Amino acid sequence: MLSVREQFATNLRARREELGLTQDGLARACGLHRTEISLLERSRRSPQLETIVLLAHGLQMRPRDLLQDIA
């Protein structure tokens, strides 16, 4: 079973790749830095609530979907 941070990272990367976005492209769409996306996707950083909302908007999904076990 994945931790919440690992599940978030998995969902973030999977959705970004599904949309054909690079980390840089997603970062620009969300007003974040590419390094932030990289750290989140590698479970090196836990996102703040505002970051989850920004990413969900950029990924065209609901914020809660980034946290759910979708496997």
C-alpha positions in Angstrom: 0.0 0.0 0.0 1.3 3.4 -1.0 1.5 6.3 1.4 -0.6 9.4 0.7 2.4 11.2 -0.7 3.4 8.3 -2.9 -0.2 7.9 -4.2 -0.4 11.6 -4.9 2.9 11.4 -6.8 1.7 8.4 -8.8 -1.6 10.1 -9.7 0.2 13.3 -10.6 2.6 11.7 -13.0 0.1 9.4 -14.6 -2.4 12.2 -15.3 0.4 14.5 -16.6 1.6 11.8 -19.0 -2.0 10.9 -20.0 -2.4 14.5 -21.1 0.9 14.5 -22.9 2.4 17.3 -20.8 6.0 17.7 -19.8 6.8 18.7 -16.3 7.7 22.2 -17.6 4.4 22.4 -19.5 2.4 21.5 -16.4 4.4 23.9 -14.3 3.6 26.8 -16.7 -0.1 25.8 -16.8 -0.3 25.9 -13.0 2.0 28.9 -12.3 4.5 26.7 -10.5 8.2 25.9 -11.1 9.2 22.8 -12.9 11.4 21.8 -9.9 8.2 21.7 -7.8 6.6 19.3 -10.2 9.7 17.1 -10.1 9.9 17.0 -6.3 6.2 16.2 -6.0 6.3 13.4 -8.6 9.3 11.8 -6.8 7.6 12.0 -3.4 10.3 14.4 -2.2 7.9 17.0 -1.1 4.3 17.0 0.2 2.1 19.5 -1.6 0.3 22.3 0.1 -3.5 22.5 -0.3 -3.3 25.4 -2.7 -0.8 23.5 -4.8 -3.1 20.5 -5.0 -5.9 22.8 -6.3 -3.6 24.5 -8.8 -2.4 21.1 -10.1 -5.9 19.6 -10.4 -7.0 22.6 -12.4 -4.0 22.3 -14.7 -4.7 18.6 -15.1 -8.4 19.1 -15.7 -9.5 17.0 -12.8 -10.9 17.3 -9.3 -8.4 17.9 -6.4 -9.6 14.8 -4.6 -8.7 12.6 -7.6 -5.0 13.4 -7.0 -5.2 11.8 -3.6 -7.3 8.8 -4.3 -6.1 5.2 -4.9 -7.2 4.8 -8.5 -5.4 1.5 -9.1 
